[in-house]
Each structure stands twice: as structure tokens, then as C-alpha cells.
Amino acid sequence: MTNKKNKNNKSIGIDETLPHQIEAPSFKDTGIKLQPPFRNSFGVTIGDSYYSSSSSPLEKWSDDTDPAVMAGEEWIHPTNDIGWNTTENKELLESKKPPQGYPFMHPTKDVSRGTD
């Protein structure tokens, strides 16, 4: 089991999912591992599930703020991002998981053939 840690070094991930997010998908058995939070060039921690930061341009927004300062990859966490909650991305994760019939199915023989 991999646990992701927040800025207080407390685990926020359980068994490759983020249970504190009601619609969060599971990354378990997909080959995608939960990534730890990171700090971007503004000093904002991304991916810790705290949604405000005194370093964020959002907290200091004015008419003079260029919205482009909050664009780009440094504002997106690879596994703790709201985009994973979309139907398309959940389907993508499901397609990476092994079939649910395992371990009760033989990988090459259909033992039910001709039994009906």
C-alpha cells in the first residue's frame, strides 16, 4: 500500500486512491502511482489537497494580475488533480486495470465451454 503525504507529513492516500475526494478514482493496479505534492516556482505546494496558499497569485489577485501566471504544468499535479474525476479519465484508468475475473479464470482455456 502506498500512502501519499500532505504538508503535515500525514498520509492522505490509501491503497492508491484519495478517499477524501468523493469522486476520486483508484490508481490501484493501473501502473500509475500516486505522486507526492511538489512546490512550484511561486512557492505554492501542488497536490497536497489544501486549496489555498498565501503564495498563490489567487490570494493576491487584482486587476493588474495577468491570468497567464497560473497557466502551465507547474499548476497541475499528475495524480491529485480534479481532471481525474472526469468520466473519460476514469475510463482510461479502468482500461489499464487487469480483468476482474482473475484469479478465477484460466488465462488461455475456457473451461466453461460446452457445459451448458
N, C-alpha and C positions, 0 to 999 in steps of 0.2 A: 504494500500500500504506500503510495506517495502522498505526502501532505505538503501543501503549499502554505507558506508562512506570510503573515501580514507584517506591518511595520513594528508591531509589538512582539514579533517573533512567535506569535500564536498561530497554530495551524488553521487555515480557512478552507482547505481542500480535504476531502475524504474520498479515498478509493477512486481517484482520477475524476472527481466531479466537484462542483462548487455548490454544496447543498443550501447555502444561504441565499442563493438566487433561485427563485421559484421555478423558472423555466430553463435553468442551466442544463445543458446536455452532459452526458457522461463521455469522457475520453477513454474510458477503460477498454482495453483490447483493440484500440484503433491504431496503435503505433505512435500516437501523438501524446506526448507527456505534458502535464501541467507545467508551465514555466513560472519561475519566480517573478515577483514585481521588479521593476527597474526604474531608475531615475533618468528623466530626460534632461535636455540642455537647459530647461528652465528651473530644474531642481524639483520638479513635480514627480512624485512616485506614481507610476502607472501600473495598474493591475493589483493593487492592494485592497480593493473594494471600499476604499474611503473616497468619496466623490468630491471632496473639496480640499483645497490646499492653498495656503497663504501665498505660495509661489506661483500659482496659476494665473495666467492672464485673465481668466474668467472672474477672479476675485478682485481684479483691478480694472475691469472693463470701463471704457469711456468712449466718447465719440471719436477720439483720436486713435483708438486701438485698431490696428489692421487685423481683420479676422484670419488672414493667412498665417498669423503667428501660431495658430492652433491647428494647422494642417500638416499632414505628413505622418510617416510611420512612427515618429517618436511619441505620438499621442495614442497609439494603438497597441494594446497588449495582445500577444499571439494566442493566448488561451483564455484570458479573463476579459473578454470583450463582448458587448451586447450583441454584436453581429452573429455570435454562435447560437443565439436563441432563435434565429430565423428558421423557418421550415426547411429551406434549401440547405442550410449548413448542418442542421440536424440530420437530414437525409444523407448528406455527404459523410458524416461521422458513422451513421448506421451502415453505410455501404462498405466501410473499412473493417467492420467487426466480423468475426467468423460466424458461420451459420449457427443458429441456436440449437439445432439437432445434435450437435456434438456434445458429449462423447457417446451418445447412444446410437449414432449412425455409423455404419461401416463406410470408410472413405471411398471404396470402389465397388462394393457389392450391394445390390438392392435385395435384401433378404426377405422383403415382403412380396416380391414378385411372384405371382401365381397363387397367392394364399387366399384370394377372395373368390 
